[in-house]
């Protein structure tokens, strides 16, 4: 993983000192909240319903054990003993005191972490495939390219005050595990007909109030022009994106209103202009970064066989372990979705255990998944049972990867000042319902996502089953969506009809899965059956 050089560390340390002074002035009454707000947002500090919330950046989801232990210490020292892992591969703390904010940022800086550009109208944390560097289906590890873009975008003076927040994802396989087409810019590392590596650019995706799937605007950008093309995309947006209406300020609106063809024409024009300026970092810089992402020293000749005599362990292997590019290894997913639990939450003790296990069994590396779980990317198959035993004892071994109870959920109205409805209790009740009825085993892959408002932090548009919390005359109400996907077959879910109360939405989810079980053909996922039979059979079951 990437390590800070002296410039990285100096920038982060300077920001800590600067923010300490800003907090001091706010506490002394020398800054009003209106004056302080843009300053705190530049450092990931939000004011939520009950307290400040701090969002910490985890670039492309990669952490080492030292960093995870530091996150655990922060949870214990400054919060209420837990952290919440997010769909942006970050971590959030929900109960921060303003007077502690500077100390937290200083503690983060000691382990090469920060909260810069995790909020505000800037380029946010760049995300990537959580199996990057471990899966056999990728052309290359995409994280060096994400890191190059992170370095380019950090403190970029031209893009520090964009019309609206901006999100970038980088992948390098045909299988999309990062919701790439639902980002402002999605980049897929590809090969052209001559076998050269380059990047395909998708621009104008996003969820929220107006969900859109990004169109591909260029099939191939040479790697030595990657940053320049990204800069061209941002420049056109920064020039013409709307600043008069925040609901129409995202790049997806600009691409839609101009049309993909006209937007692309303007990007190409800007691209040609920038190429003449010769601003692209030299390929030597990319090679320098790549060295940090070299494969760990995988052992040769390891056995591939796994002793499955313990049925609980065998189920966990089948559900939560993913094939690895190196023989004798697997990627092991640690579920943060126990039955009745809060999706994405981990206690300080659990974080410390995960850090210990990563250090012992995964070359001191772990990843935050955008699905709000953690993965140890490089585990010897011979170590899986010992790993599982430790996870099981800590309540981290739920075998539910991509199952109906592997739910993505935002914090919702329990914490968020923007939310219209609670997400957490709905997620808890759905997981408890399916644990009790035993249908999870037979449903197979079924991705369920819950958002507490139209901002879609829970990615409800992209769920095979999505739930959106709305305010209906002062009462929490939940709309049910079907047919979404964030994978390479990206699609947006459609609302089934009138919403439900909290108990009713749990019943509605079960009714929808019953239609699937009755209608599916051999080998079909829920999404496949929905696409084949359409909405009507589901609406009939839901509304009669």
Secondary structure per residue as TSV (DSSP state, phi and psi in degrees):
chain	resnum	aa	ss	phi	psi
A	1	X	-	360.0	159.4
A	2	X	-	-68.9	141.8
A	3	X	-	-116.6	142.9
A	4	X	-	-60.6	140.8
A	5	X	-	-96.4	-175.2
A	6	X	H	-66.3	-26.5
A	7	X	H	-72.9	-44.4
A	8	X	H	-55.9	-50.8
A	9	X	H	-64.4	-39.2
A	10	X	H	-64.9	-40.7
A	11	X	H	-63.4	-44.6
A	12	X	H	-68.4	-42.8
A	13	X	H	-62.3	-39.4
A	14	X	H	-65.0	-39.0
A	15	X	H	-65.8	-38.7
A	16	X	H	-59.3	-47.6
A	17	X	H	-62.8	-41.6
A	18	X	H	-62.2	-44.2
A	19	X	H	-72.5	-33.0
A	20	X	H	-55.5	-43.8
A	21	X	H	-67.2	-38.8
A	22	X	H	-65.5	-41.1
A	23	X	H	-63.7	-44.1
A	24	X	H	-57.2	-46.2
A	25	X	H	-65.8	-34.0
A	26	X	H	-67.1	-45.1
A	27	X	H	-65.6	-30.4
A	28	X	T	-83.8	-1.8
A	29	X	T	81.0	11.7
A	30	X	S	-83.3	-14.7
A	31	X	S	-123.1	134.5
A	32	X	-	-78.8	167.4
A	33	X	H	-61.5	-38.4
A	34	X	H	-63.3	-36.5
A	35	X	H	-74.3	-35.1
A	36	X	H	-79.6	-30.8
A	37	X	H	-52.0	-52.8
A	38	X	H	-63.8	-27.2
A	39	X	H	-72.8	-43.5
A	40	X	H	-69.3	-36.2
A	41	X	H	-64.3	-31.7
A	42	X	T	-64.1	-16.7
A	43	X	T	-117.3	22.3
A	44	X	T	74.7	17.1
A	45	X	E	-104.9	116.4
A	46	X	E	-106.9	153.3
A	47	X	E	-104.0	110.6
A	48	X	-	-101.3	-162.6
A	49	X	S	-61.5	-42.8
A	50	X	S	-115.0	-22.2
A	51	X	S	-164.7	-179.7
A	52	X	E	-76.6	146.0
A	53	X	E	-117.0	132.5
A	54	X	E	-111.5	126.5
A	55	X	E	-105.4	122.1
A	56	X	E	-102.6	133.7
A	57	X	-	-76.2	135.1
A	58	X	-	-124.5	89.1
A	59	X	G	-52.6	126.3
A	60	X	G	44.0	26.3
A	61	X	G	77.2	5.5
A	62	X	E	-94.4	130.5
A	63	X	E	-135.4	158.1
A	64	X	-	-111.2	176.7
A	65	X	H	-66.7	-35.6
A	66	X	H	-62.1	-41.5
A	67	X	H	-69.0	-40.6
A	68	X	H	-64.9	-37.8
A	69	X	H	-65.0	-37.1
A	70	X	H	-64.6	-38.8
A	71	X	H	-63.7	-37.9
A	72	X	H	-64.7	-42.7
A	73	X	H	-62.5	-40.1
A	74	X	H	-63.4	-43.4
A	75	X	H	-58.5	-40.1
A	76	X	H	-77.6	-38.6
A	77	X	H	-83.5	-37.3
A	78	X	H	-117.3	-12.1
A	79	X	S	-119.5	-148.8
A	80	X	S	-111.7	31.2
A	81	X	S	90.0	14.4
A	82	X	E	-152.6	165.2
A	83	X	E	-131.9	162.9
A	84	X	E	-120.5	115.4
A	85	X	E	-84.0	136.8
A	86	X	-	-110.9	172.6
A	87	X	T	-74.5	-4.4
A	88	X	T	-101.2	14.9
A	89	X	S	64.8	25.5
A	90	X	-	-106.4	-176.1
A	91	X	E	-129.8	142.7
A	92	X	E	-121.3	146.3
A	93	X	E	-117.0	129.0
A	94	X	E	-97.8	-7.7
A	95	X	E	-131.3	56.1
A	96	X	E	-92.6	139.0
A	97	X	-	-92.3	137.1
A	98	X	G	-57.3	-39.8
A	99	X	G	-65.7	-16.5
A	100	X	G	-93.5	-9.3
A	101	X	H	-59.3	-43.6
A	102	X	H	-62.9	-40.2
A	103	X	H	-64.8	-38.4
A	104	X	H	-64.0	-45.4
A	105	X	H	-63.2	-35.4
A	106	X	H	-66.3	-41.1
A	107	X	H	-63.5	-39.1
A	108	X	H	-64.1	-42.0
A	109	X	H	-61.3	-29.7
A	110	X	T	-66.3	-21.5
A	111	X	T	-117.7	28.0
A	112	X	T	61.3	46.9
A	113	X	-	-135.9	164.8
A	114	X	-	-161.9	-179.6
A	115	X	-	-124.2	18.2
A	116	X	T	-70.0	136.9
A	117	X	T	59.5	29.9
A	118	X	S	-95.1	3.2
A	119	X	S	-155.6	174.3
A	120	X	S	87.2	175.8
A	121	X	S	-89.3	71.4
A	122	X	S	-145.7	-179.0
A	123	X	B	-78.8	116.6
A	124	X	-	-81.3	-174.0
A	125	X	-	-53.1	127.9
A	126	X	-	-83.9	126.1
A	127	X	E	-102.9	167.1
A	128	X	E	-157.1	-178.6
A	129	X	-	-66.3	125.4
A	130	X	T	-70.7	-13.2
A	131	X	T	-100.8	14.3
A	132	X	T	-56.2	136.3
A	133	X	T	80.6	-5.5
A	134	X	T	-119.7	-26.3
A	135	X	-	-89.3	148.3
A	136	X	T	-82.5	-10.9
A	137	X	T	-93.9	10.7
A	138	X	B	-102.4	150.7
A	139	X	S	-70.6	-44.1
A	140	X	S	-149.9	169.7
A	141	X	-	-70.6	119.6
A	142	X	T	-76.4	-11.2
A	143	X	H	-67.1	-33.6
A	144	X	H	-58.9	-34.4
A	145	X	H	-72.4	-37.2
A	146	X	H	-64.4	-39.6
A	147	X	H	-66.9	-40.4
A	148	X	H	-58.8	-43.9
A	149	X	H	-68.2	-33.9
A	150	X	H	-62.2	-45.2
A	151	X	H	-66.4	-39.0
A	152	X	H	-64.5	-39.5
A	153	X	H	-86.8	-18.1
A	154	X	T	-69.3	122.1
A	155	X	T	61.5	21.4
A	156	X	-	-61.6	117.1
A	157	X	T	-64.1	-27.8
A	158	X	T	-78.8	-22.0
A	159	X	S	-119.1	21.0
A	160	X	S	-83.9	-13.3
A	161	X	S	-138.3	67.7
A	162	X	-	-74.4	168.7
A	163	X	S	-57.3	-32.4
A	164	X	S	-159.2	170.8
A	165	X	-	-57.2	156.2
A	166	X	B	-141.2	130.9
A	167	X	-	-127.0	136.1
A	168	X	E	-126.6	139.3
A	169	X	E	-128.5	144.1
A	170	X	E	-128.7	126.5
A	171	X	E	-131.2	171.8
A	172	X	-	-142.6	26.0
A	173	X	B	-138.5	164.4
A	174	X	S	-69.8	-27.8
A	175	X	S	-82.2	120.0
A	176	X	-	-92.2	110.5
A	177	X	S	-110.5	15.9
A	178	X	S	-129.6	13.5
A	179	X	-	53.4	43.7
A	180	X	G	-58.6	-39.4
A	181	X	G	-78.8	-1.4
A	182	X	G	-108.0	24.8
A	183	X	S	-110.3	163.4
A	184	X	S	-60.6	-44.7
A	185	X	E	-130.3	125.9
A	186	X	E	-112.8	131.6
A	187	X	E	-122.0	126.2
A	188	X	E	-114.8	121.4
A	189	X	E	-71.1	127.3
A	190	X	E	-134.7	171.8
A	191	X	E	-114.9	141.8
A	192	X	-	-90.8	-174.7
A	193	X	T	-62.7	-21.8
A	194	X	T	-91.0	1.5
A	195	X	S	84.9	7.0
A	196	X	-	-83.5	144.3
A	197	X	E	-80.7	141.2
A	198	X	E	-155.6	-162.7
A	199	X	E	-133.4	133.1
A	200	X	E	-92.6	133.3
A	201	X	E	-108.2	128.4
A	202	X	E	-115.8	126.2
A	203	X	E	-131.8	136.0
A	204	X	S	102.1	25.4
A	205	X	-	-94.7	169.9
A	206	X	B	158.1	164.4
A	207	X	-	-108.4	-132.2
A	208	X	T	73.5	-152.2
A	209	X	T	-61.7	-34.8
A	210	X	S	-128.8	83.8
A	211	X	-	-69.1	139.6
A	212	X	B	-146.4	148.9
A	213	X	-	-97.3	129.9
A	214	X	-	-68.1	130.6
A	215	X	E	-77.6	152.3
A	216	X	E	-79.7	122.9
A	217	X	E	-103.4	-16.5
A	218	X	E	-151.0	131.4
A	219	X	E	-76.5	-31.2
A	220	X	E	-153.9	119.8
A	221	X	E	-117.0	122.5
A	222	X	E	-55.9	145.6
A	223	X	G	-60.9	-28.3
A	224	X	G	-79.9	6.7
A	225	X	G	-127.9	12.9
A	226	X	H	-60.4	-51.8
A	227	X	H	-66.3	-38.8
A	228	X	H	-62.9	-40.5
A	229	X	H	-68.5	-39.5
A	230	X	H	-61.2	-40.3
A	231	X	H	-63.0	-39.6
A	232	X	H	-63.0	-43.0
A	233	X	H	-59.4	-44.4
A	234	X	H	-69.1	-36.9
A	235	X	H	-64.9	-43.0
A	236	X	H	-63.1	-42.2
A	237	X	H	-63.5	-46.9
A	238	X	H	-63.4	-29.3
A	239	X	H	-76.9	-39.1
A	240	X	H	-118.8	-8.3
A	241	X	S	-62.4	144.7
A	242	X	-	-75.9	135.2
A	243	X	S	-114.6	0.0
A	244	X	S	-90.2	-12.2
A	245	X	-	-149.3	106.3
A	246	X	G	-64.1	-21.2
A	247	X	G	-77.7	-11.7
A	248	X	G	-124.0	24.8
A	249	X	-	-96.8	-12.9
A	250	X	S	-72.0	156.7
A	251	X	H	-63.7	-26.6
A	252	X	H	-59.7	-35.7
A	253	X	H	-68.9	-41.5
A	254	X	H	-62.1	-47.1
A	255	X	H	-62.7	-40.2
A	256	X	H	-66.1	-44.1
A	257	X	H	-74.4	-38.1
A	258	X	H	-73.5	-31.5
A	259	X	-	92.3	140.9
A	260	X	H	-58.0	-36.6
A	261	X	H	-66.1	-45.3
A	262	X	H	-70.7	-40.0
A	263	X	H	-59.3	-45.0
A	264	X	H	-62.2	-40.8
A	265	X	H	-58.4	-43.2
A	266	X	H	-69.6	-37.0
A	267	X	H	-63.7	-44.0
A	268	X	H	-63.2	-37.3
A	269	X	H	-64.8	-45.4
A	270	X	H	-66.2	-37.2
A	271	X	H	-60.6	-46.9
A	272	X	H	-60.9	-40.4
A	273	X	H	-62.9	-44.0
A	274	X	H	-69.1	-36.1
A	275	X	H	-58.4	-35.2
A	276	X	H	-68.8	-20.9
A	277	X	H	-83.7	-14.8
A	278	X	T	56.5	56.0
A	279	X	-	-97.9	-8.5
A	280	X	S	-63.4	133.9
A	281	X	-	-59.6	143.2
A	282	X	-	-63.5	150.9
A	283	X	H	-59.3	-23.6
A	284	X	H	-60.1	-32.4
A	285	X	H	-67.9	-41.1
A	286	X	H	-62.1	-41.6
A	287	X	H	-64.3	-37.3
A	288	X	H	-60.6	-44.3
A	289	X	H	-66.5	-41.6
A	290	X	H	-56.5	-33.4
A	291	X	G	-60.2	-27.9
A	292	X	G	-73.1	-16.0
A	293	X	G	-112.6	21.5
A	294	X	-	-61.7	149.1
A	295	X	-	-56.7	142.9
A	296	X	-	-66.6	168.3
A	297	X	-	-75.7	78.2
A	298	X	-	-61.2	138.1
A	299	X	-	-75.9	147.5
A	300	X	S	-98.3	152.2
A	301	X	S	72.6	21.1
A	302	X	-	-73.7	147.8
A	303	X	-	-69.2	144.4
A	304	X	-	-94.1	-17.6
A	305	X	-	-70.7	145.7
A	306	X	-	-125.2	130.6
A	307	X	-	-73.5	112.7
A	308	X	-	-104.6	24.6
A	309	X	-	-68.2	-25.7
A	310	X	S	-87.5	112.7
A	311	X	H	-64.5	-34.7
A	312	X	H	-66.5	-42.7
A	313	X	H	-64.8	-42.4
A	314	X	H	-60.6	-39.5
A	315	X	H	-64.6	-42.0
A	316	X	H	-62.9	-41.2
A	317	X	H	-61.7	-46.0
A	318	X	H	-63.2	-37.3
A	319	X	H	-90.4	-42.1
A	320	X	H	-111.1	1.8
A	321	X	E	-110.8	136.9
A	322	X	E	-120.4	142.7
A	323	X	E	-57.2	142.9
A	324	X	-	-114.5	155.2
A	325	X	S	-71.9	-22.8
A	326	X	S	-98.3	128.6
A	327	X	T	-56.6	138.8
A	328	X	T	86.1	2.9
A	329	X	E	-122.8	160.9
A	330	X	E	-145.7	159.4
A	331	X	E	-98.5	126.6
A	332	X	E	-109.5	120.5
A	333	X	E	-89.8	126.2
A	334	X	E	-95.9	115.0
A	335	X	-	-77.8	127.7
A	336	X	S	-101.9	32.1
A	337	X	-	-130.5	59.5
A	338	X	-	-65.1	156.8
A	339	X	T	-57.3	124.4
A	340	X	T	79.2	4.2
A	341	X	-	-89.0	177.5
A	342	X	-	-95.8	115.9
A	343	X	T	-56.1	127.3
A	344	X	T	90.7	-9.3
A	345	X	E	-83.0	141.3
A	346	X	E	-140.2	136.9
A	347	X	E	-77.5	164.7
A	348	X	H	-59.3	-41.5
A	349	X	H	-64.7	-39.7
A	350	X	H	-65.5	-40.2
A	351	X	H	-62.8	-40.3
A	352	X	H	-65.6	-39.9
A	353	X	H	-63.3	-44.8
A	354	X	H	-59.6	-40.8
A	355	X	H	-61.1	-45.1
A	356	X	H	-60.6	-43.0
A	357	X	H	-68.7	-37.3
A	358	X	H	-63.6	-42.1
A	359	X	H	-65.3	-38.2
A	360	X	H	-81.8	-37.7
A	361	X	H	-120.8	-5.6
A	362	X	S	-137.7	39.1
A	363	X	T	54.3	34.7
A	364	X	T	61.0	37.7
A	365	X	-	-138.3	141.0
A	366	X	E	-145.4	163.7
A	367	X	E	-131.5	140.9
A	368	X	E	-88.0	126.1
A	369	X	-	-89.7	146.6
A	370	X	T	-67.9	-10.7
A	371	X	T	-86.5	10.4
A	372	X	S	70.4	29.7
A	373	X	-	-117.6	179.0
A	374	X	E	-121.2	142.5
A	375	X	E	-125.6	135.8
A	376	X	E	-92.2	110.3
A	377	X	E	-75.8	-25.1
A	378	X	E	-132.4	83.3
A	379	X	E	-115.0	131.1
A	380	X	E	-64.4	137.0
A	381	X	G	-59.9	-30.8
A	382	X	G	-66.4	-19.3
A	383	X	G	-97.4	-3.3
A	384	X	H	-62.7	-39.7
A	385	X	H	-67.1	-41.5
A	386	X	H	-63.8	-41.5
A	387	X	H	-61.3	-48.5
A	388	X	H	-59.9	-40.7
A	389	X	H	-60.3	-42.6
A	390	X	H	-67.0	-40.9
A	391	X	H	-65.6	-40.8
A	392	X	H	-62.1	-41.3
A	393	X	H	-64.8	-28.5
A	394	X	T	-96.2	6.7
A	395	X	T	73.7	28.6
A	396	X	-	-118.7	20.6
A	397	X	-	-115.0	19.6
A	398	X	-	-57.4	122.5
A	399	X	-	-87.7	74.3
A	400	X	-	-135.1	23.2
A	401	X	T	-56.1	123.2
A	402	X	T	63.8	19.6
A	403	X	S	-93.8	173.3
A	404	X	T	-62.3	-26.0
A	405	X	T	-96.8	6.3
A	406	X	S	-89.6	66.8
A	407	X	-	-86.5	133.9
A	408	X	E	-87.5	132.5
A	409	X	E	-148.9	137.5
A	410	X	-	-78.2	169.1
A	411	X	-	-64.3	-26.2
A	412	X	G	64.3	-158.9
A	413	X	G	-70.8	-8.3
A	414	X	G	-67.5	-26.6
A	415	X	T	-132.5	-38.8
A	416	X	-	-86.3	132.4
A	417	X	T	-75.2	-12.6
A	418	X	T	-91.6	-17.0
A	419	X	-	-71.5	151.3
A	420	X	S	-101.4	-20.7
A	421	X	S	-152.1	161.2
A	422	X	-	-79.6	140.8
A	423	X	S	-102.8	-39.4
A	424	X	H	-61.1	-49.9
A	425	X	H	-61.2	-34.6
A	426	X	H	-65.4	-44.8
A	427	X	H	-60.7	-43.0
A	428	X	H	-62.1	-44.1
A	429	X	H	-69.8	-34.7
A	430	X	H	-66.8	-43.8
A	431	X	H	-64.8	-37.6
A	432	X	H	-67.9	-39.1
A	433	X	H	-61.3	-46.6
A	434	X	H	-77.6	-24.3
A	435	X	H	-67.8	-36.7
A	436	X	H	-75.7	-38.2
A	437	X	H	-87.6	-8.8
A	438	X	-	71.9	14.9
A	439	X	-	-82.7	-16.0
A	440	X	H	-55.3	-40.3
A	441	X	H	-61.5	-35.0
A	442	X	H	-92.4	-15.4
A	443	X	H	-77.6	-28.8
A	444	X	-	69.9	-149.3
A	445	X	S	-66.9	119.4
A	446	X	-	-154.1	108.0
A	447	X	-	-97.1	118.1
A	448	X	E	-114.4	130.8
A	449	X	E	-135.7	138.7
A	450	X	E	-128.1	129.6
A	451	X	E	-119.8	142.2
A	452	X	S	-87.6	-2.3
A	453	X	S	-163.0	177.6
A	454	X	T	-68.1	-13.5
A	455	X	T	-66.4	-17.3
A	456	X	-	66.0	35.3
A	457	X	T	-63.7	-20.5
A	458	X	T	-92.7	6.9
A	459	X	-	59.5	36.1
A	460	X	G	-62.7	-29.1
A	461	X	G	-61.3	-27.2
A	462	X	G	-101.7	10.0
A	463	X	S	-84.9	142.4
A	464	X	S	-52.4	-42.1
A	465	X	E	-122.8	125.2
A	466	X	E	-119.0	149.1
A	467	X	E	-128.7	129.3
A	468	X	E	-118.9	122.6
A	469	X	E	-81.7	131.0
A	470	X	E	-132.3	162.9
A	471	X	E	-98.4	118.9
A	472	X	E	-115.2	92.6
A	473	X	T	55.0	45.8
A	474	X	T	84.7	2.0
A	475	X	E	-115.8	136.9
A	476	X	E	-64.9	131.3
A	477	X	E	-138.2	153.3
A	478	X	E	-130.8	122.4
A	479	X	E	-89.4	143.0
A	480	X	E	-105.6	130.6
A	481	X	E	-118.3	147.6
A	482	X	E	-131.3	147.2
A	483	X	-	95.3	12.7
A	484	X	-	-85.1	159.0
A	485	X	B	-155.7	139.2
A	486	X	-	-107.8	5.3
A	487	X	S	-84.7	-164.0
A	488	X	T	-65.2	-18.6
A	489	X	T	-95.5	46.0
A	490	X	-	-50.4	131.6
A	491	X	B	-150.0	162.2
A	492	X	-	-108.5	133.4
A	493	X	-	-66.4	153.6
A	494	X	E	-114.5	141.9
A	495	X	E	-70.0	134.0
A	496	X	-	-74.1	-34.0
A	497	X	S	159.2	-150.8
A	498	X	S	-55.7	151.1
A	499	X	-	-79.1	-178.6
A	500	X	B	-133.1	158.5
A	501	X	-	-78.8	-177.5
A	502	X	H	-60.6	-46.4
A	503	X	H	-67.0	-38.8
A	504	X	H	-66.4	-33.6
A	505	X	H	-70.8	-32.7
A	506	X	H	-65.4	-44.9
A	507	X	H	-60.7	-40.8
A	508	X	H	-63.7	-40.3
A	509	X	H	-61.4	-43.6
A	510	X	H	-65.3	-40.2
A	511	X	H	-61.8	-40.6
A	512	X	H	-63.1	-40.5
A	513	X	H	-69.9	-30.6
A	514	X	H	-65.4	-38.2
A	515	X	H	-60.8	-44.9
A	516	X	H	-59.3	-47.2
A	517	X	H	-62.3	-34.0
A	518	X	H	-77.0	-27.4
A	519	X	H	-106.5	-14.3
A	520	X	-	-69.8	152.3
A	521	X	-	-103.5	167.4
A	522	X	T	-54.7	129.4
A	523	X	T	83.5	-3.3
A	524	X	-	-82.4	135.5
A	525	X	-	-80.3	169.3
A	526	X	H	-52.4	-46.0
A	527	X	H	-62.5	-39.4
A	528	X	H	-63.8	-44.0
A	529	X	H	-64.8	-43.6
A	530	X	H	-58.3	-45.3
A	531	X	H	-66.0	-29.0
A	532	X	H	-79.2	-44.2
A	533	X	H	-96.8	-15.5
A	534	X	-	81.5	-176.4
A	535	X	S	-76.1	-31.6
A	536	X	H	-56.7	-46.0
A	537	X	H	-59.8	-33.2
A	538	X	H	-71.9	-43.2
A	539	X	H	-62.5	-37.8
A	540	X	H	-62.6	-43.2
A	541	X	H	-68.5	-33.8
A	542	X	H	-80.3	-37.6
A	543	X	H	-119.8	-11.2
A	544	X	-	76.1	360.0
